[in-house]
Amino acid sequence: MRALLIIVAVVIMVSCSSQRNLQKSYVGKPLSSLESELGKPQAVFNKDSGDIYIFEKIELLKSTEISQHKLTLDPMVTPKVKKTSRFTVTVVDEVIKKIEVEEQYDRNN
């Protein structure tokens, strides 16, 4: 019984991940659907298994106060960060076959 619960929990965690949702949204669709959201690709590589497109999306995240659920004189504040999302897309015959995302956070001073 316990093993069954662990297996169900792992399946739910994998199926609800952001990477999986990205796969569900774009795999099997034309490249133009992704280009309409992210713009032109930063780089394009031609390989035997298909063309690889790299897209970048940059967001500036504001600083926010961290709630500590108590009254304090010195509030904790998160720093401003620049979030860069790199999408690596494998395309065969103008159809998306695989998509991966890598996120990087850089502090703004």
C-alpha positions in Angstrom: 0.0 0.0 0.0 2.8 2.4 0.9 4.7 1.6 -2.3 1.5 2.4 -4.3 1.2 5.8 -2.6 4.8 6.6 -3.4 4.4 5.6 -7.0 1.2 7.8 -7.3 3.0 10.7 -5.7 5.9 10.5 -8.2 3.6 10.2 -11.2 1.7 13.3 -10.0 4.8 15.3 -9.4 6.2 14.4 -12.9 3.0 15.1 -14.7 2.4 18.5 -13.0 5.9 19.9 -13.5 6.4 23.0 -15.6 8.6 21.1 -18.1 5.8 18.6 -18.7 3.2 21.4 -19.1 5.5 23.0 -21.7 5.8 19.7 -23.5 2.0 19.4 -23.6 1.5 22.9 -24.9 3.9 22.9 -27.8 5.0 19.4 -28.9 3.3 18.5 -32.2 2.5 22.1 -33.1 4.1 24.3 -35.7 7.1 26.4 -34.9 5.2 29.6 -35.7 3.0 29.1 -32.6 6.1 29.4 -30.4 7.6 32.3 -32.5 4.4 34.3 -32.0 5.0 34.2 -28.2 8.8 34.4 -27.9 9.8 36.3 -31.1 12.7 35.3 -33.3 15.2 32.7 -32.1 18.6 33.7 -30.8 20.4 30.9 -32.5 19.6 28.1 -35.0 21.6 24.9 -35.3 21.1 22.3 -38.1 21.6 18.7 -37.0 20.8 15.3 -38.6 18.0 14.7 -36.0 16.4 18.1 -36.7 16.9 21.8 -36.4 17.5 23.2 -32.9 16.2 26.7 -32.1 17.2 28.6 -29.0 14.8 31.3 -27.7 15.4 33.7 -24.8 12.8 35.4 -22.7 13.9 38.0 -20.1 11.8 39.2 -17.2 12.7 41.7 -14.5 11.3 40.6 -11.1 10.7 43.3 -8.5 11.8 43.1 -4.9 9.1 42.0 -2.5 8.8 41.8 1.3 8.9 38.3 2.8 6.1 37.7 5.2 7.3 36.4 8.5 3.9 36.2 10.2 5.0 38.4 13.0 5.7 42.1 13.6 9.3 43.1 13.1 11.1 46.4 12.9 13.3 45.2 10.1 11.4 43.6 7.3 13.1 41.0 5.0 13.1 42.0 1.4 14.0 39.9 -1.6 16.4 41.5 -4.1 15.5 42.6 -7.6 16.4 39.9 -10.1 16.6 39.4 -13.8 15.1 36.1 -14.9 16.3 34.6 -18.2 14.5 31.6 -19.6 16.2 29.8 -22.4 14.0 27.5 -24.5 15.8 24.8 -26.5 13.4 23.6 -29.2 14.0 20.6 -31.6 12.1 21.0 -34.8 11.6 18.4 -37.6 9.7 19.4 -40.7 8.5 22.7 -39.1 6.8 20.7 -36.2 8.1 20.9 -32.6 9.3 17.5 -31.4 11.0 18.4 -28.1 11.2 21.5 -26.0 13.3 22.2 -22.8 13.5 25.2 -20.6 16.4 26.4 -18.5 16.0 29.4 -16.1 18.7 31.6 -14.7 18.4 34.3 -12.1 20.8 37.3 -11.8 20.7 39.9 -9.1 20.2 43.5 -10.1 22.3 45.9 -8.1 
